[in-house]
Amino acid sequence: MAKRILTPIDGREQSEGIVPVVAALARGAGSTVRLLRVFPVPERVMGAHGQTIAYVDQEMTRLTAAGLDELAHVEAQLDGIDVERVVRFGNPTDEIQLEAEAFGADLIALATTARGRLRAILTPGVAERVVGRSAVPTLVLHV
């Protein structure tokens, strides 16, 4: 039984396809779900004439707020389940693994778009890389 389920959401509608599955698992086991949104590390935003419009820390604050808002929408689908929301910055595969370790996850549950086997081998997506590298059991829903 998975008591701590990490669910990465990448902002695409397809990634939310895993939410009903996670909800069923979490309700059955009384689990805590941690929703994770990973953004690339932002750069300073420059204007047309070289002036700084937003510094990196300002962009991180803006993206954190946007990510938490996105995850609040997903959290609403997990009514009655203990949910935590986290935003991280960096490489998605690395950040998912780091968050799984920090959270003490028993399961990583994520959705990915269906891809051909050859394409998945030649250019693995985040889901394939997480499955290949993670010591935590990983549930992947192909949507």
N, C-alpha and C positions, 0 to 999 in steps of 0.2 A: 504494500500500500504506500502510495506516495503522499507524504504529509506536507511536503514543500515542493510546489510546482513552479518552475520558472518558465514564463511564456514571453518570448521576444515578439514584439509587434513592430513591423517596419514602416507603418504608415500607408501601406497599400491595402486595399480592401481584401485581397486574397489572404493576407497574413492573418486577418481576423477570422478566417474559416476554422481555425483551431479552437476558438473560444467555446462553442457549444460542447466540444469534446472535453475540454478542460473543465468546464462547468460540471459536466456529469461525473467526471473523475473526482473533482474536489468535493462535490456534495456527498458522494458515496463514502469518501474517506475522511471527511471533516478537515480537508487540507487548507493550507494557506497558499494563495497564488500571488506570485510577484510578477507584475507586468513590467517588461523592460523595453525601452526605446533607445536605440543607439544612433547617434548622429556622427558624421565625420567631424574631426576637430576643425572648427571654423577658422577662417583667416580674417584679418582686419579688412573692413569694408572701406574702399577708397572711392572718392568722388571723381568726376571727370577731370578735375584740375589737380589731382594728387592730394587733396585734403582728406583727412580721415573722417569718415562718417560714423563708423562704429568700431571700437576696439574689440579684440578677441574676447575679453571677459564680458563685454556688453552683448556680443553675439551669443556667447554661451548662456548667459542669463535669458536672453530672448528665446533661444532654442529649447532651453530647459522648460520654460513656461509653456511653449507650444507643445512640446512632447508630453508634459503632464496633462495638458488639456486633451490631447489625442487619446491618451490612456484612460482619462476619466470617462470618455465615451465607451470604451471597451469595458471598463469597470462596471458601468451601468448594466451590462449584459450578465454580470456575475453577481446578481443580487442575492444576498444572504450568505455570501462566501467572504472569508477574510481575504482582502486584497491589499497589496502594497504596490506602489508605482515608483519606478526608478528610471532616471535618464542618465545615460553614460555617453562619453565621447571617445571615439577611436575606431579601430578596426572591429566590425561587428562580430566576427568569429572569436577574436581575442576577448572582447568585452563580454560576450555571452559566457565564455568559460570562466572569466574572472568573477562575474556576478553569480554564476552557479556555485562557485567555491565560497564566495562571501556569504551567500544566502544559505548554504548547506542544502542545496537542492537535491531532492530524491529523484526528480524527473525534469527534463527539459522538453517542453512541448511546443512545436512550431509548425507552421504551414509553409509550403513552397509551391510554386507553380510546377505543373507536370513538365518534365524535360525528358528528352530521349536519353537512353543509357550512354550512348557514345558522347553526346554533349556533356553529360554529367561527369564523365570520366575525363574528358579533355579540358573542360572549363567548369570545375565544380563550383556550385553556388554556396551560399552561406550554410544552408542546411546540410549539404554533403560534407562540408569542412567541419561543421560542429559534430556530426555523427562520427567522422573519422578521427577526431582529436579528443573528444570528451570522454572522461571516465564515468560521467553520469549517464544513466540510461536516457535515451532520447527518442521521443515519439515524433515522427514526421508525417504530416498529413499532406498528401499531394492533391492540390486543388486545380 
